[in-house]
Amino acid sequence: MFTGIVEETGSVIALRQTPRGVNLSIRAELVSQDIGIGDSVAVNGCCLTVTGRDEKLLSFDLLAETLRCTNLGQLHEDSLVNLERSLSASARLGGHFVQGHVDCTSPVISFEKSGADYRLEVVLPPQFEQNMIYKGSIAVDGISLTAAEVREESFVIWIIPHTLAVTNLSTRKAGELVNLEFDVLAKYIERLVLLNKVQK
């Protein structure tokens, strides 16, 4: 479980093909400090297991399903990724509950500066439109963000300068894919409503 509060951006050092998929190596100055083999780290919002550690270098094994469902397959050397260690029981919940289970990828429509802030618009996949509400939470590349507008085919988020500075959003351009995880509470409510309809 995570909160969507990014701790740092790590830099991709290498991606190596393996018989099972891809081995991803990331340099992480902060997150690597108290991480061990087998621990969970959200990488662009995708929960991955640490399979290798060497000082400030963390390694992860990416299976074909992970590459298919996320934007991690589009990473290259020097790509910046958002990193967050799993939530401890005593930690503050500054964002919202994020499972690290990416629902889908979706393209950025536009990302533009507007005054002191930034306006991010992303395509809203039709199969998840029922999980989005005005002022609701959504994780975009692992960042806990709030929907400022929900349109028929897209949603808009306003980004403050601090969020831009501490995440990889500054590298995002129109057309690029971002990982989306919709609010787990919305998913449970949707499931309960569907079950209630079936029972009736």
QUIUR-V764495 format. One record per residue. RES is the residue in one small letter. SS is DSSP state (@ for helix, = for strand, . for the rest). PHI is phi in whole degrees, 0 to 359 (NA if undefined). OMEGA is omega in radians with two decimals (none if undefined). Layout:
RES_SS_PHI_OMEGA ; RES_SS_PHI_OMEGA
//
This chain:
m_._NA_-3.11 ; f_=_227_-3.13 ; t_._243_-3.07 ; g_._81_3.05 ; i_._263_-3.06 ; v_._294_-3.13 ; e_._273_3.10 ; e_=_192_2.96 ; t_=_259_3.08 ; g_=_260_-3.12 ; s_=_249_3.12 ; v_=_290_3.13 ; i_=_266_-3.10 ; a_=_200_2.97 ; l_=_232_-3.08 ; r_=_242_3.08 ; q_=_292_3.08 ; t_=_232_3.11 ; p_._301_-3.09 ; r_._256_-3.09 ; g_=_161_-3.09 ; v_=_223_3.00 ; n_=_261_-3.07 ; l_=_254_3.10 ; s_=_246_-3.07 ; i_=_229_3.00 ; r_=_274_-3.08 ; a_._226_-3.07 ; e_._293_-3.05 ; l_._267_-3.03 ; v_@_299_-3.10 ; s_@_286_-2.99 ; q_@_296_-3.11 ; d_@_230_-3.14 ; i_._250_3.09 ; g_._236_3.08 ; i_._300_-3.14 ; g_._95_3.11 ; d_._285_-3.13 ; s_=_260_3.07 ; v_=_224_3.04 ; a_=_275_3.12 ; v_=_246_-2.99 ; n_._52_3.09 ; g_._86_3.14 ; c_=_260_-3.13 ; c_=_289_3.14 ; l_=_237_3.12 ; t_=_261_3.10 ; v_=_291_3.13 ; t_=_250_3.10 ; g_=_205_-3.12 ; r_=_212_3.12 ; d_=_214_-3.06 ; e_._55_-3.07 ; k_._263_-3.13 ; l_=_249_3.11 ; l_=_245_3.13 ; s_=_239_-3.14 ; f_=_222_3.06 ; d_=_261_-3.14 ; l_=_257_3.10 ; l_=_277_-3.10 ; a_@_301_-3.13 ; e_@_296_3.10 ; t_@_296_3.13 ; l_@_295_-3.12 ; r_@_287_-2.99 ; c_@_266_-3.06 ; t_._229_3.09 ; n_._267_-3.11 ; l_@_293_3.11 ; g_@_291_3.14 ; q_@_263_3.13 ; l_._291_3.05 ; h_._217_3.14 ; e_._303_-3.13 ; d_._82_3.02 ; s_._300_3.05 ; l_=_265_3.13 ; v_=_234_3.09 ; n_=_281_-3.10 ; l_=_236_3.05 ; e_=_212_3.04 ; r_=_284_-3.12 ; s_._296_-3.05 ; l_._288_3.04 ; s_._269_-3.05 ; a_._299_-3.07 ; s_._264_-3.05 ; a_._279_3.04 ; r_._285_3.10 ; l_._264_-3.04 ; g_._277_-3.13 ; g_._249_3.02 ; h_._215_-3.12 ; f_._292_3.13 ; v_=_239_-3.07 ; q_._276_-3.05 ; g_._84_3.10 ; h_._254_-3.07 ; v_._295_3.14 ; d_._281_-3.10 ; c_=_189_2.93 ; t_=_253_-3.13 ; s_=_209_-3.09 ; p_=_282_3.01 ; v_=_286_3.07 ; i_=_276_3.12 ; s_=_203_3.05 ; f_=_215_-2.98 ; e_=_225_3.06 ; k_=_285_3.09 ; s_=_220_-3.03 ; g_._67_3.13 ; a_._275_-3.04 ; d_=_248_-3.09 ; y_=_227_-3.12 ; r_=_252_3.14 ; l_=_247_3.08 ; e_=_241_-3.06 ; v_=_232_3.07 ; v_=_298_3.08 ; l_._262_3.14 ; p_._300_-3.05 ; p_@_301_-3.11 ; q_@_287_-3.14 ; f_@_240_-3.06 ; e_@_298_3.14 ; q_@_287_-3.13 ; n_@_265_-3.12 ; m_._249_3.05 ; i_._225_3.06 ; y_._300_-3.10 ; k_._71_3.10 ; g_._278_-3.12 ; s_=_268_3.03 ; i_=_210_3.08 ; a_=_261_3.10 ; v_=_247_-3.03 ; d_._52_3.08 ; g_._85_-3.13 ; i_=_263_3.08 ; s_=_286_-3.08 ; l_=_228_-3.09 ; t_=_244_3.13 ; a_._286_3.12 ; a_._273_3.07 ; e_=_217_3.02 ; v_=_237_-3.10 ; r_._255_-3.12 ; e_._297_-3.04 ; e_._233_-3.12 ; s_=_201_3.00 ; f_=_222_-3.07 ; v_=_239_3.10 ; i_=_230_3.06 ; w_=_261_-3.06 ; i_=_248_3.08 ; i_._277_-3.11 ; p_@_304_-3.13 ; h_@_298_3.13 ; t_@_299_3.10 ; l_@_298_-3.05 ; a_@_287_-3.02 ; v_@_254_3.10 ; t_._232_3.12 ; n_@_269_-3.12 ; l_@_300_-3.12 ; s_@_296_-3.13 ; t_@_265_-3.04 ; r_._283_3.14 ; k_._228_3.10 ; a_._304_3.13 ; g_._97_3.13 ; e_._285_-3.13 ; l_=_270_3.02 ; v_=_242_3.07 ; n_=_281_3.10 ; l_=_241_2.94 ; e_=_233_-3.13 ; f_=_279_-3.04 ; d_._304_-3.10 ; v_@_298_3.12 ; l_@_295_3.10 ; a_@_296_-3.14 ; k_@_293_3.12 ; y_@_295_3.12 ; i_@_297_3.11 ; e_@_300_-3.13 ; r_@_295_3.13 ; l_@_295_3.11 ; v_@_296_3.13 ; l_@_296_3.11 ; l_@_296_3.13 ; n_@_296_3.10 ; k_@_294_-3.13 ; v_@_295_-3.12 ; q_@_294_3.13 ; k_._284_none
//
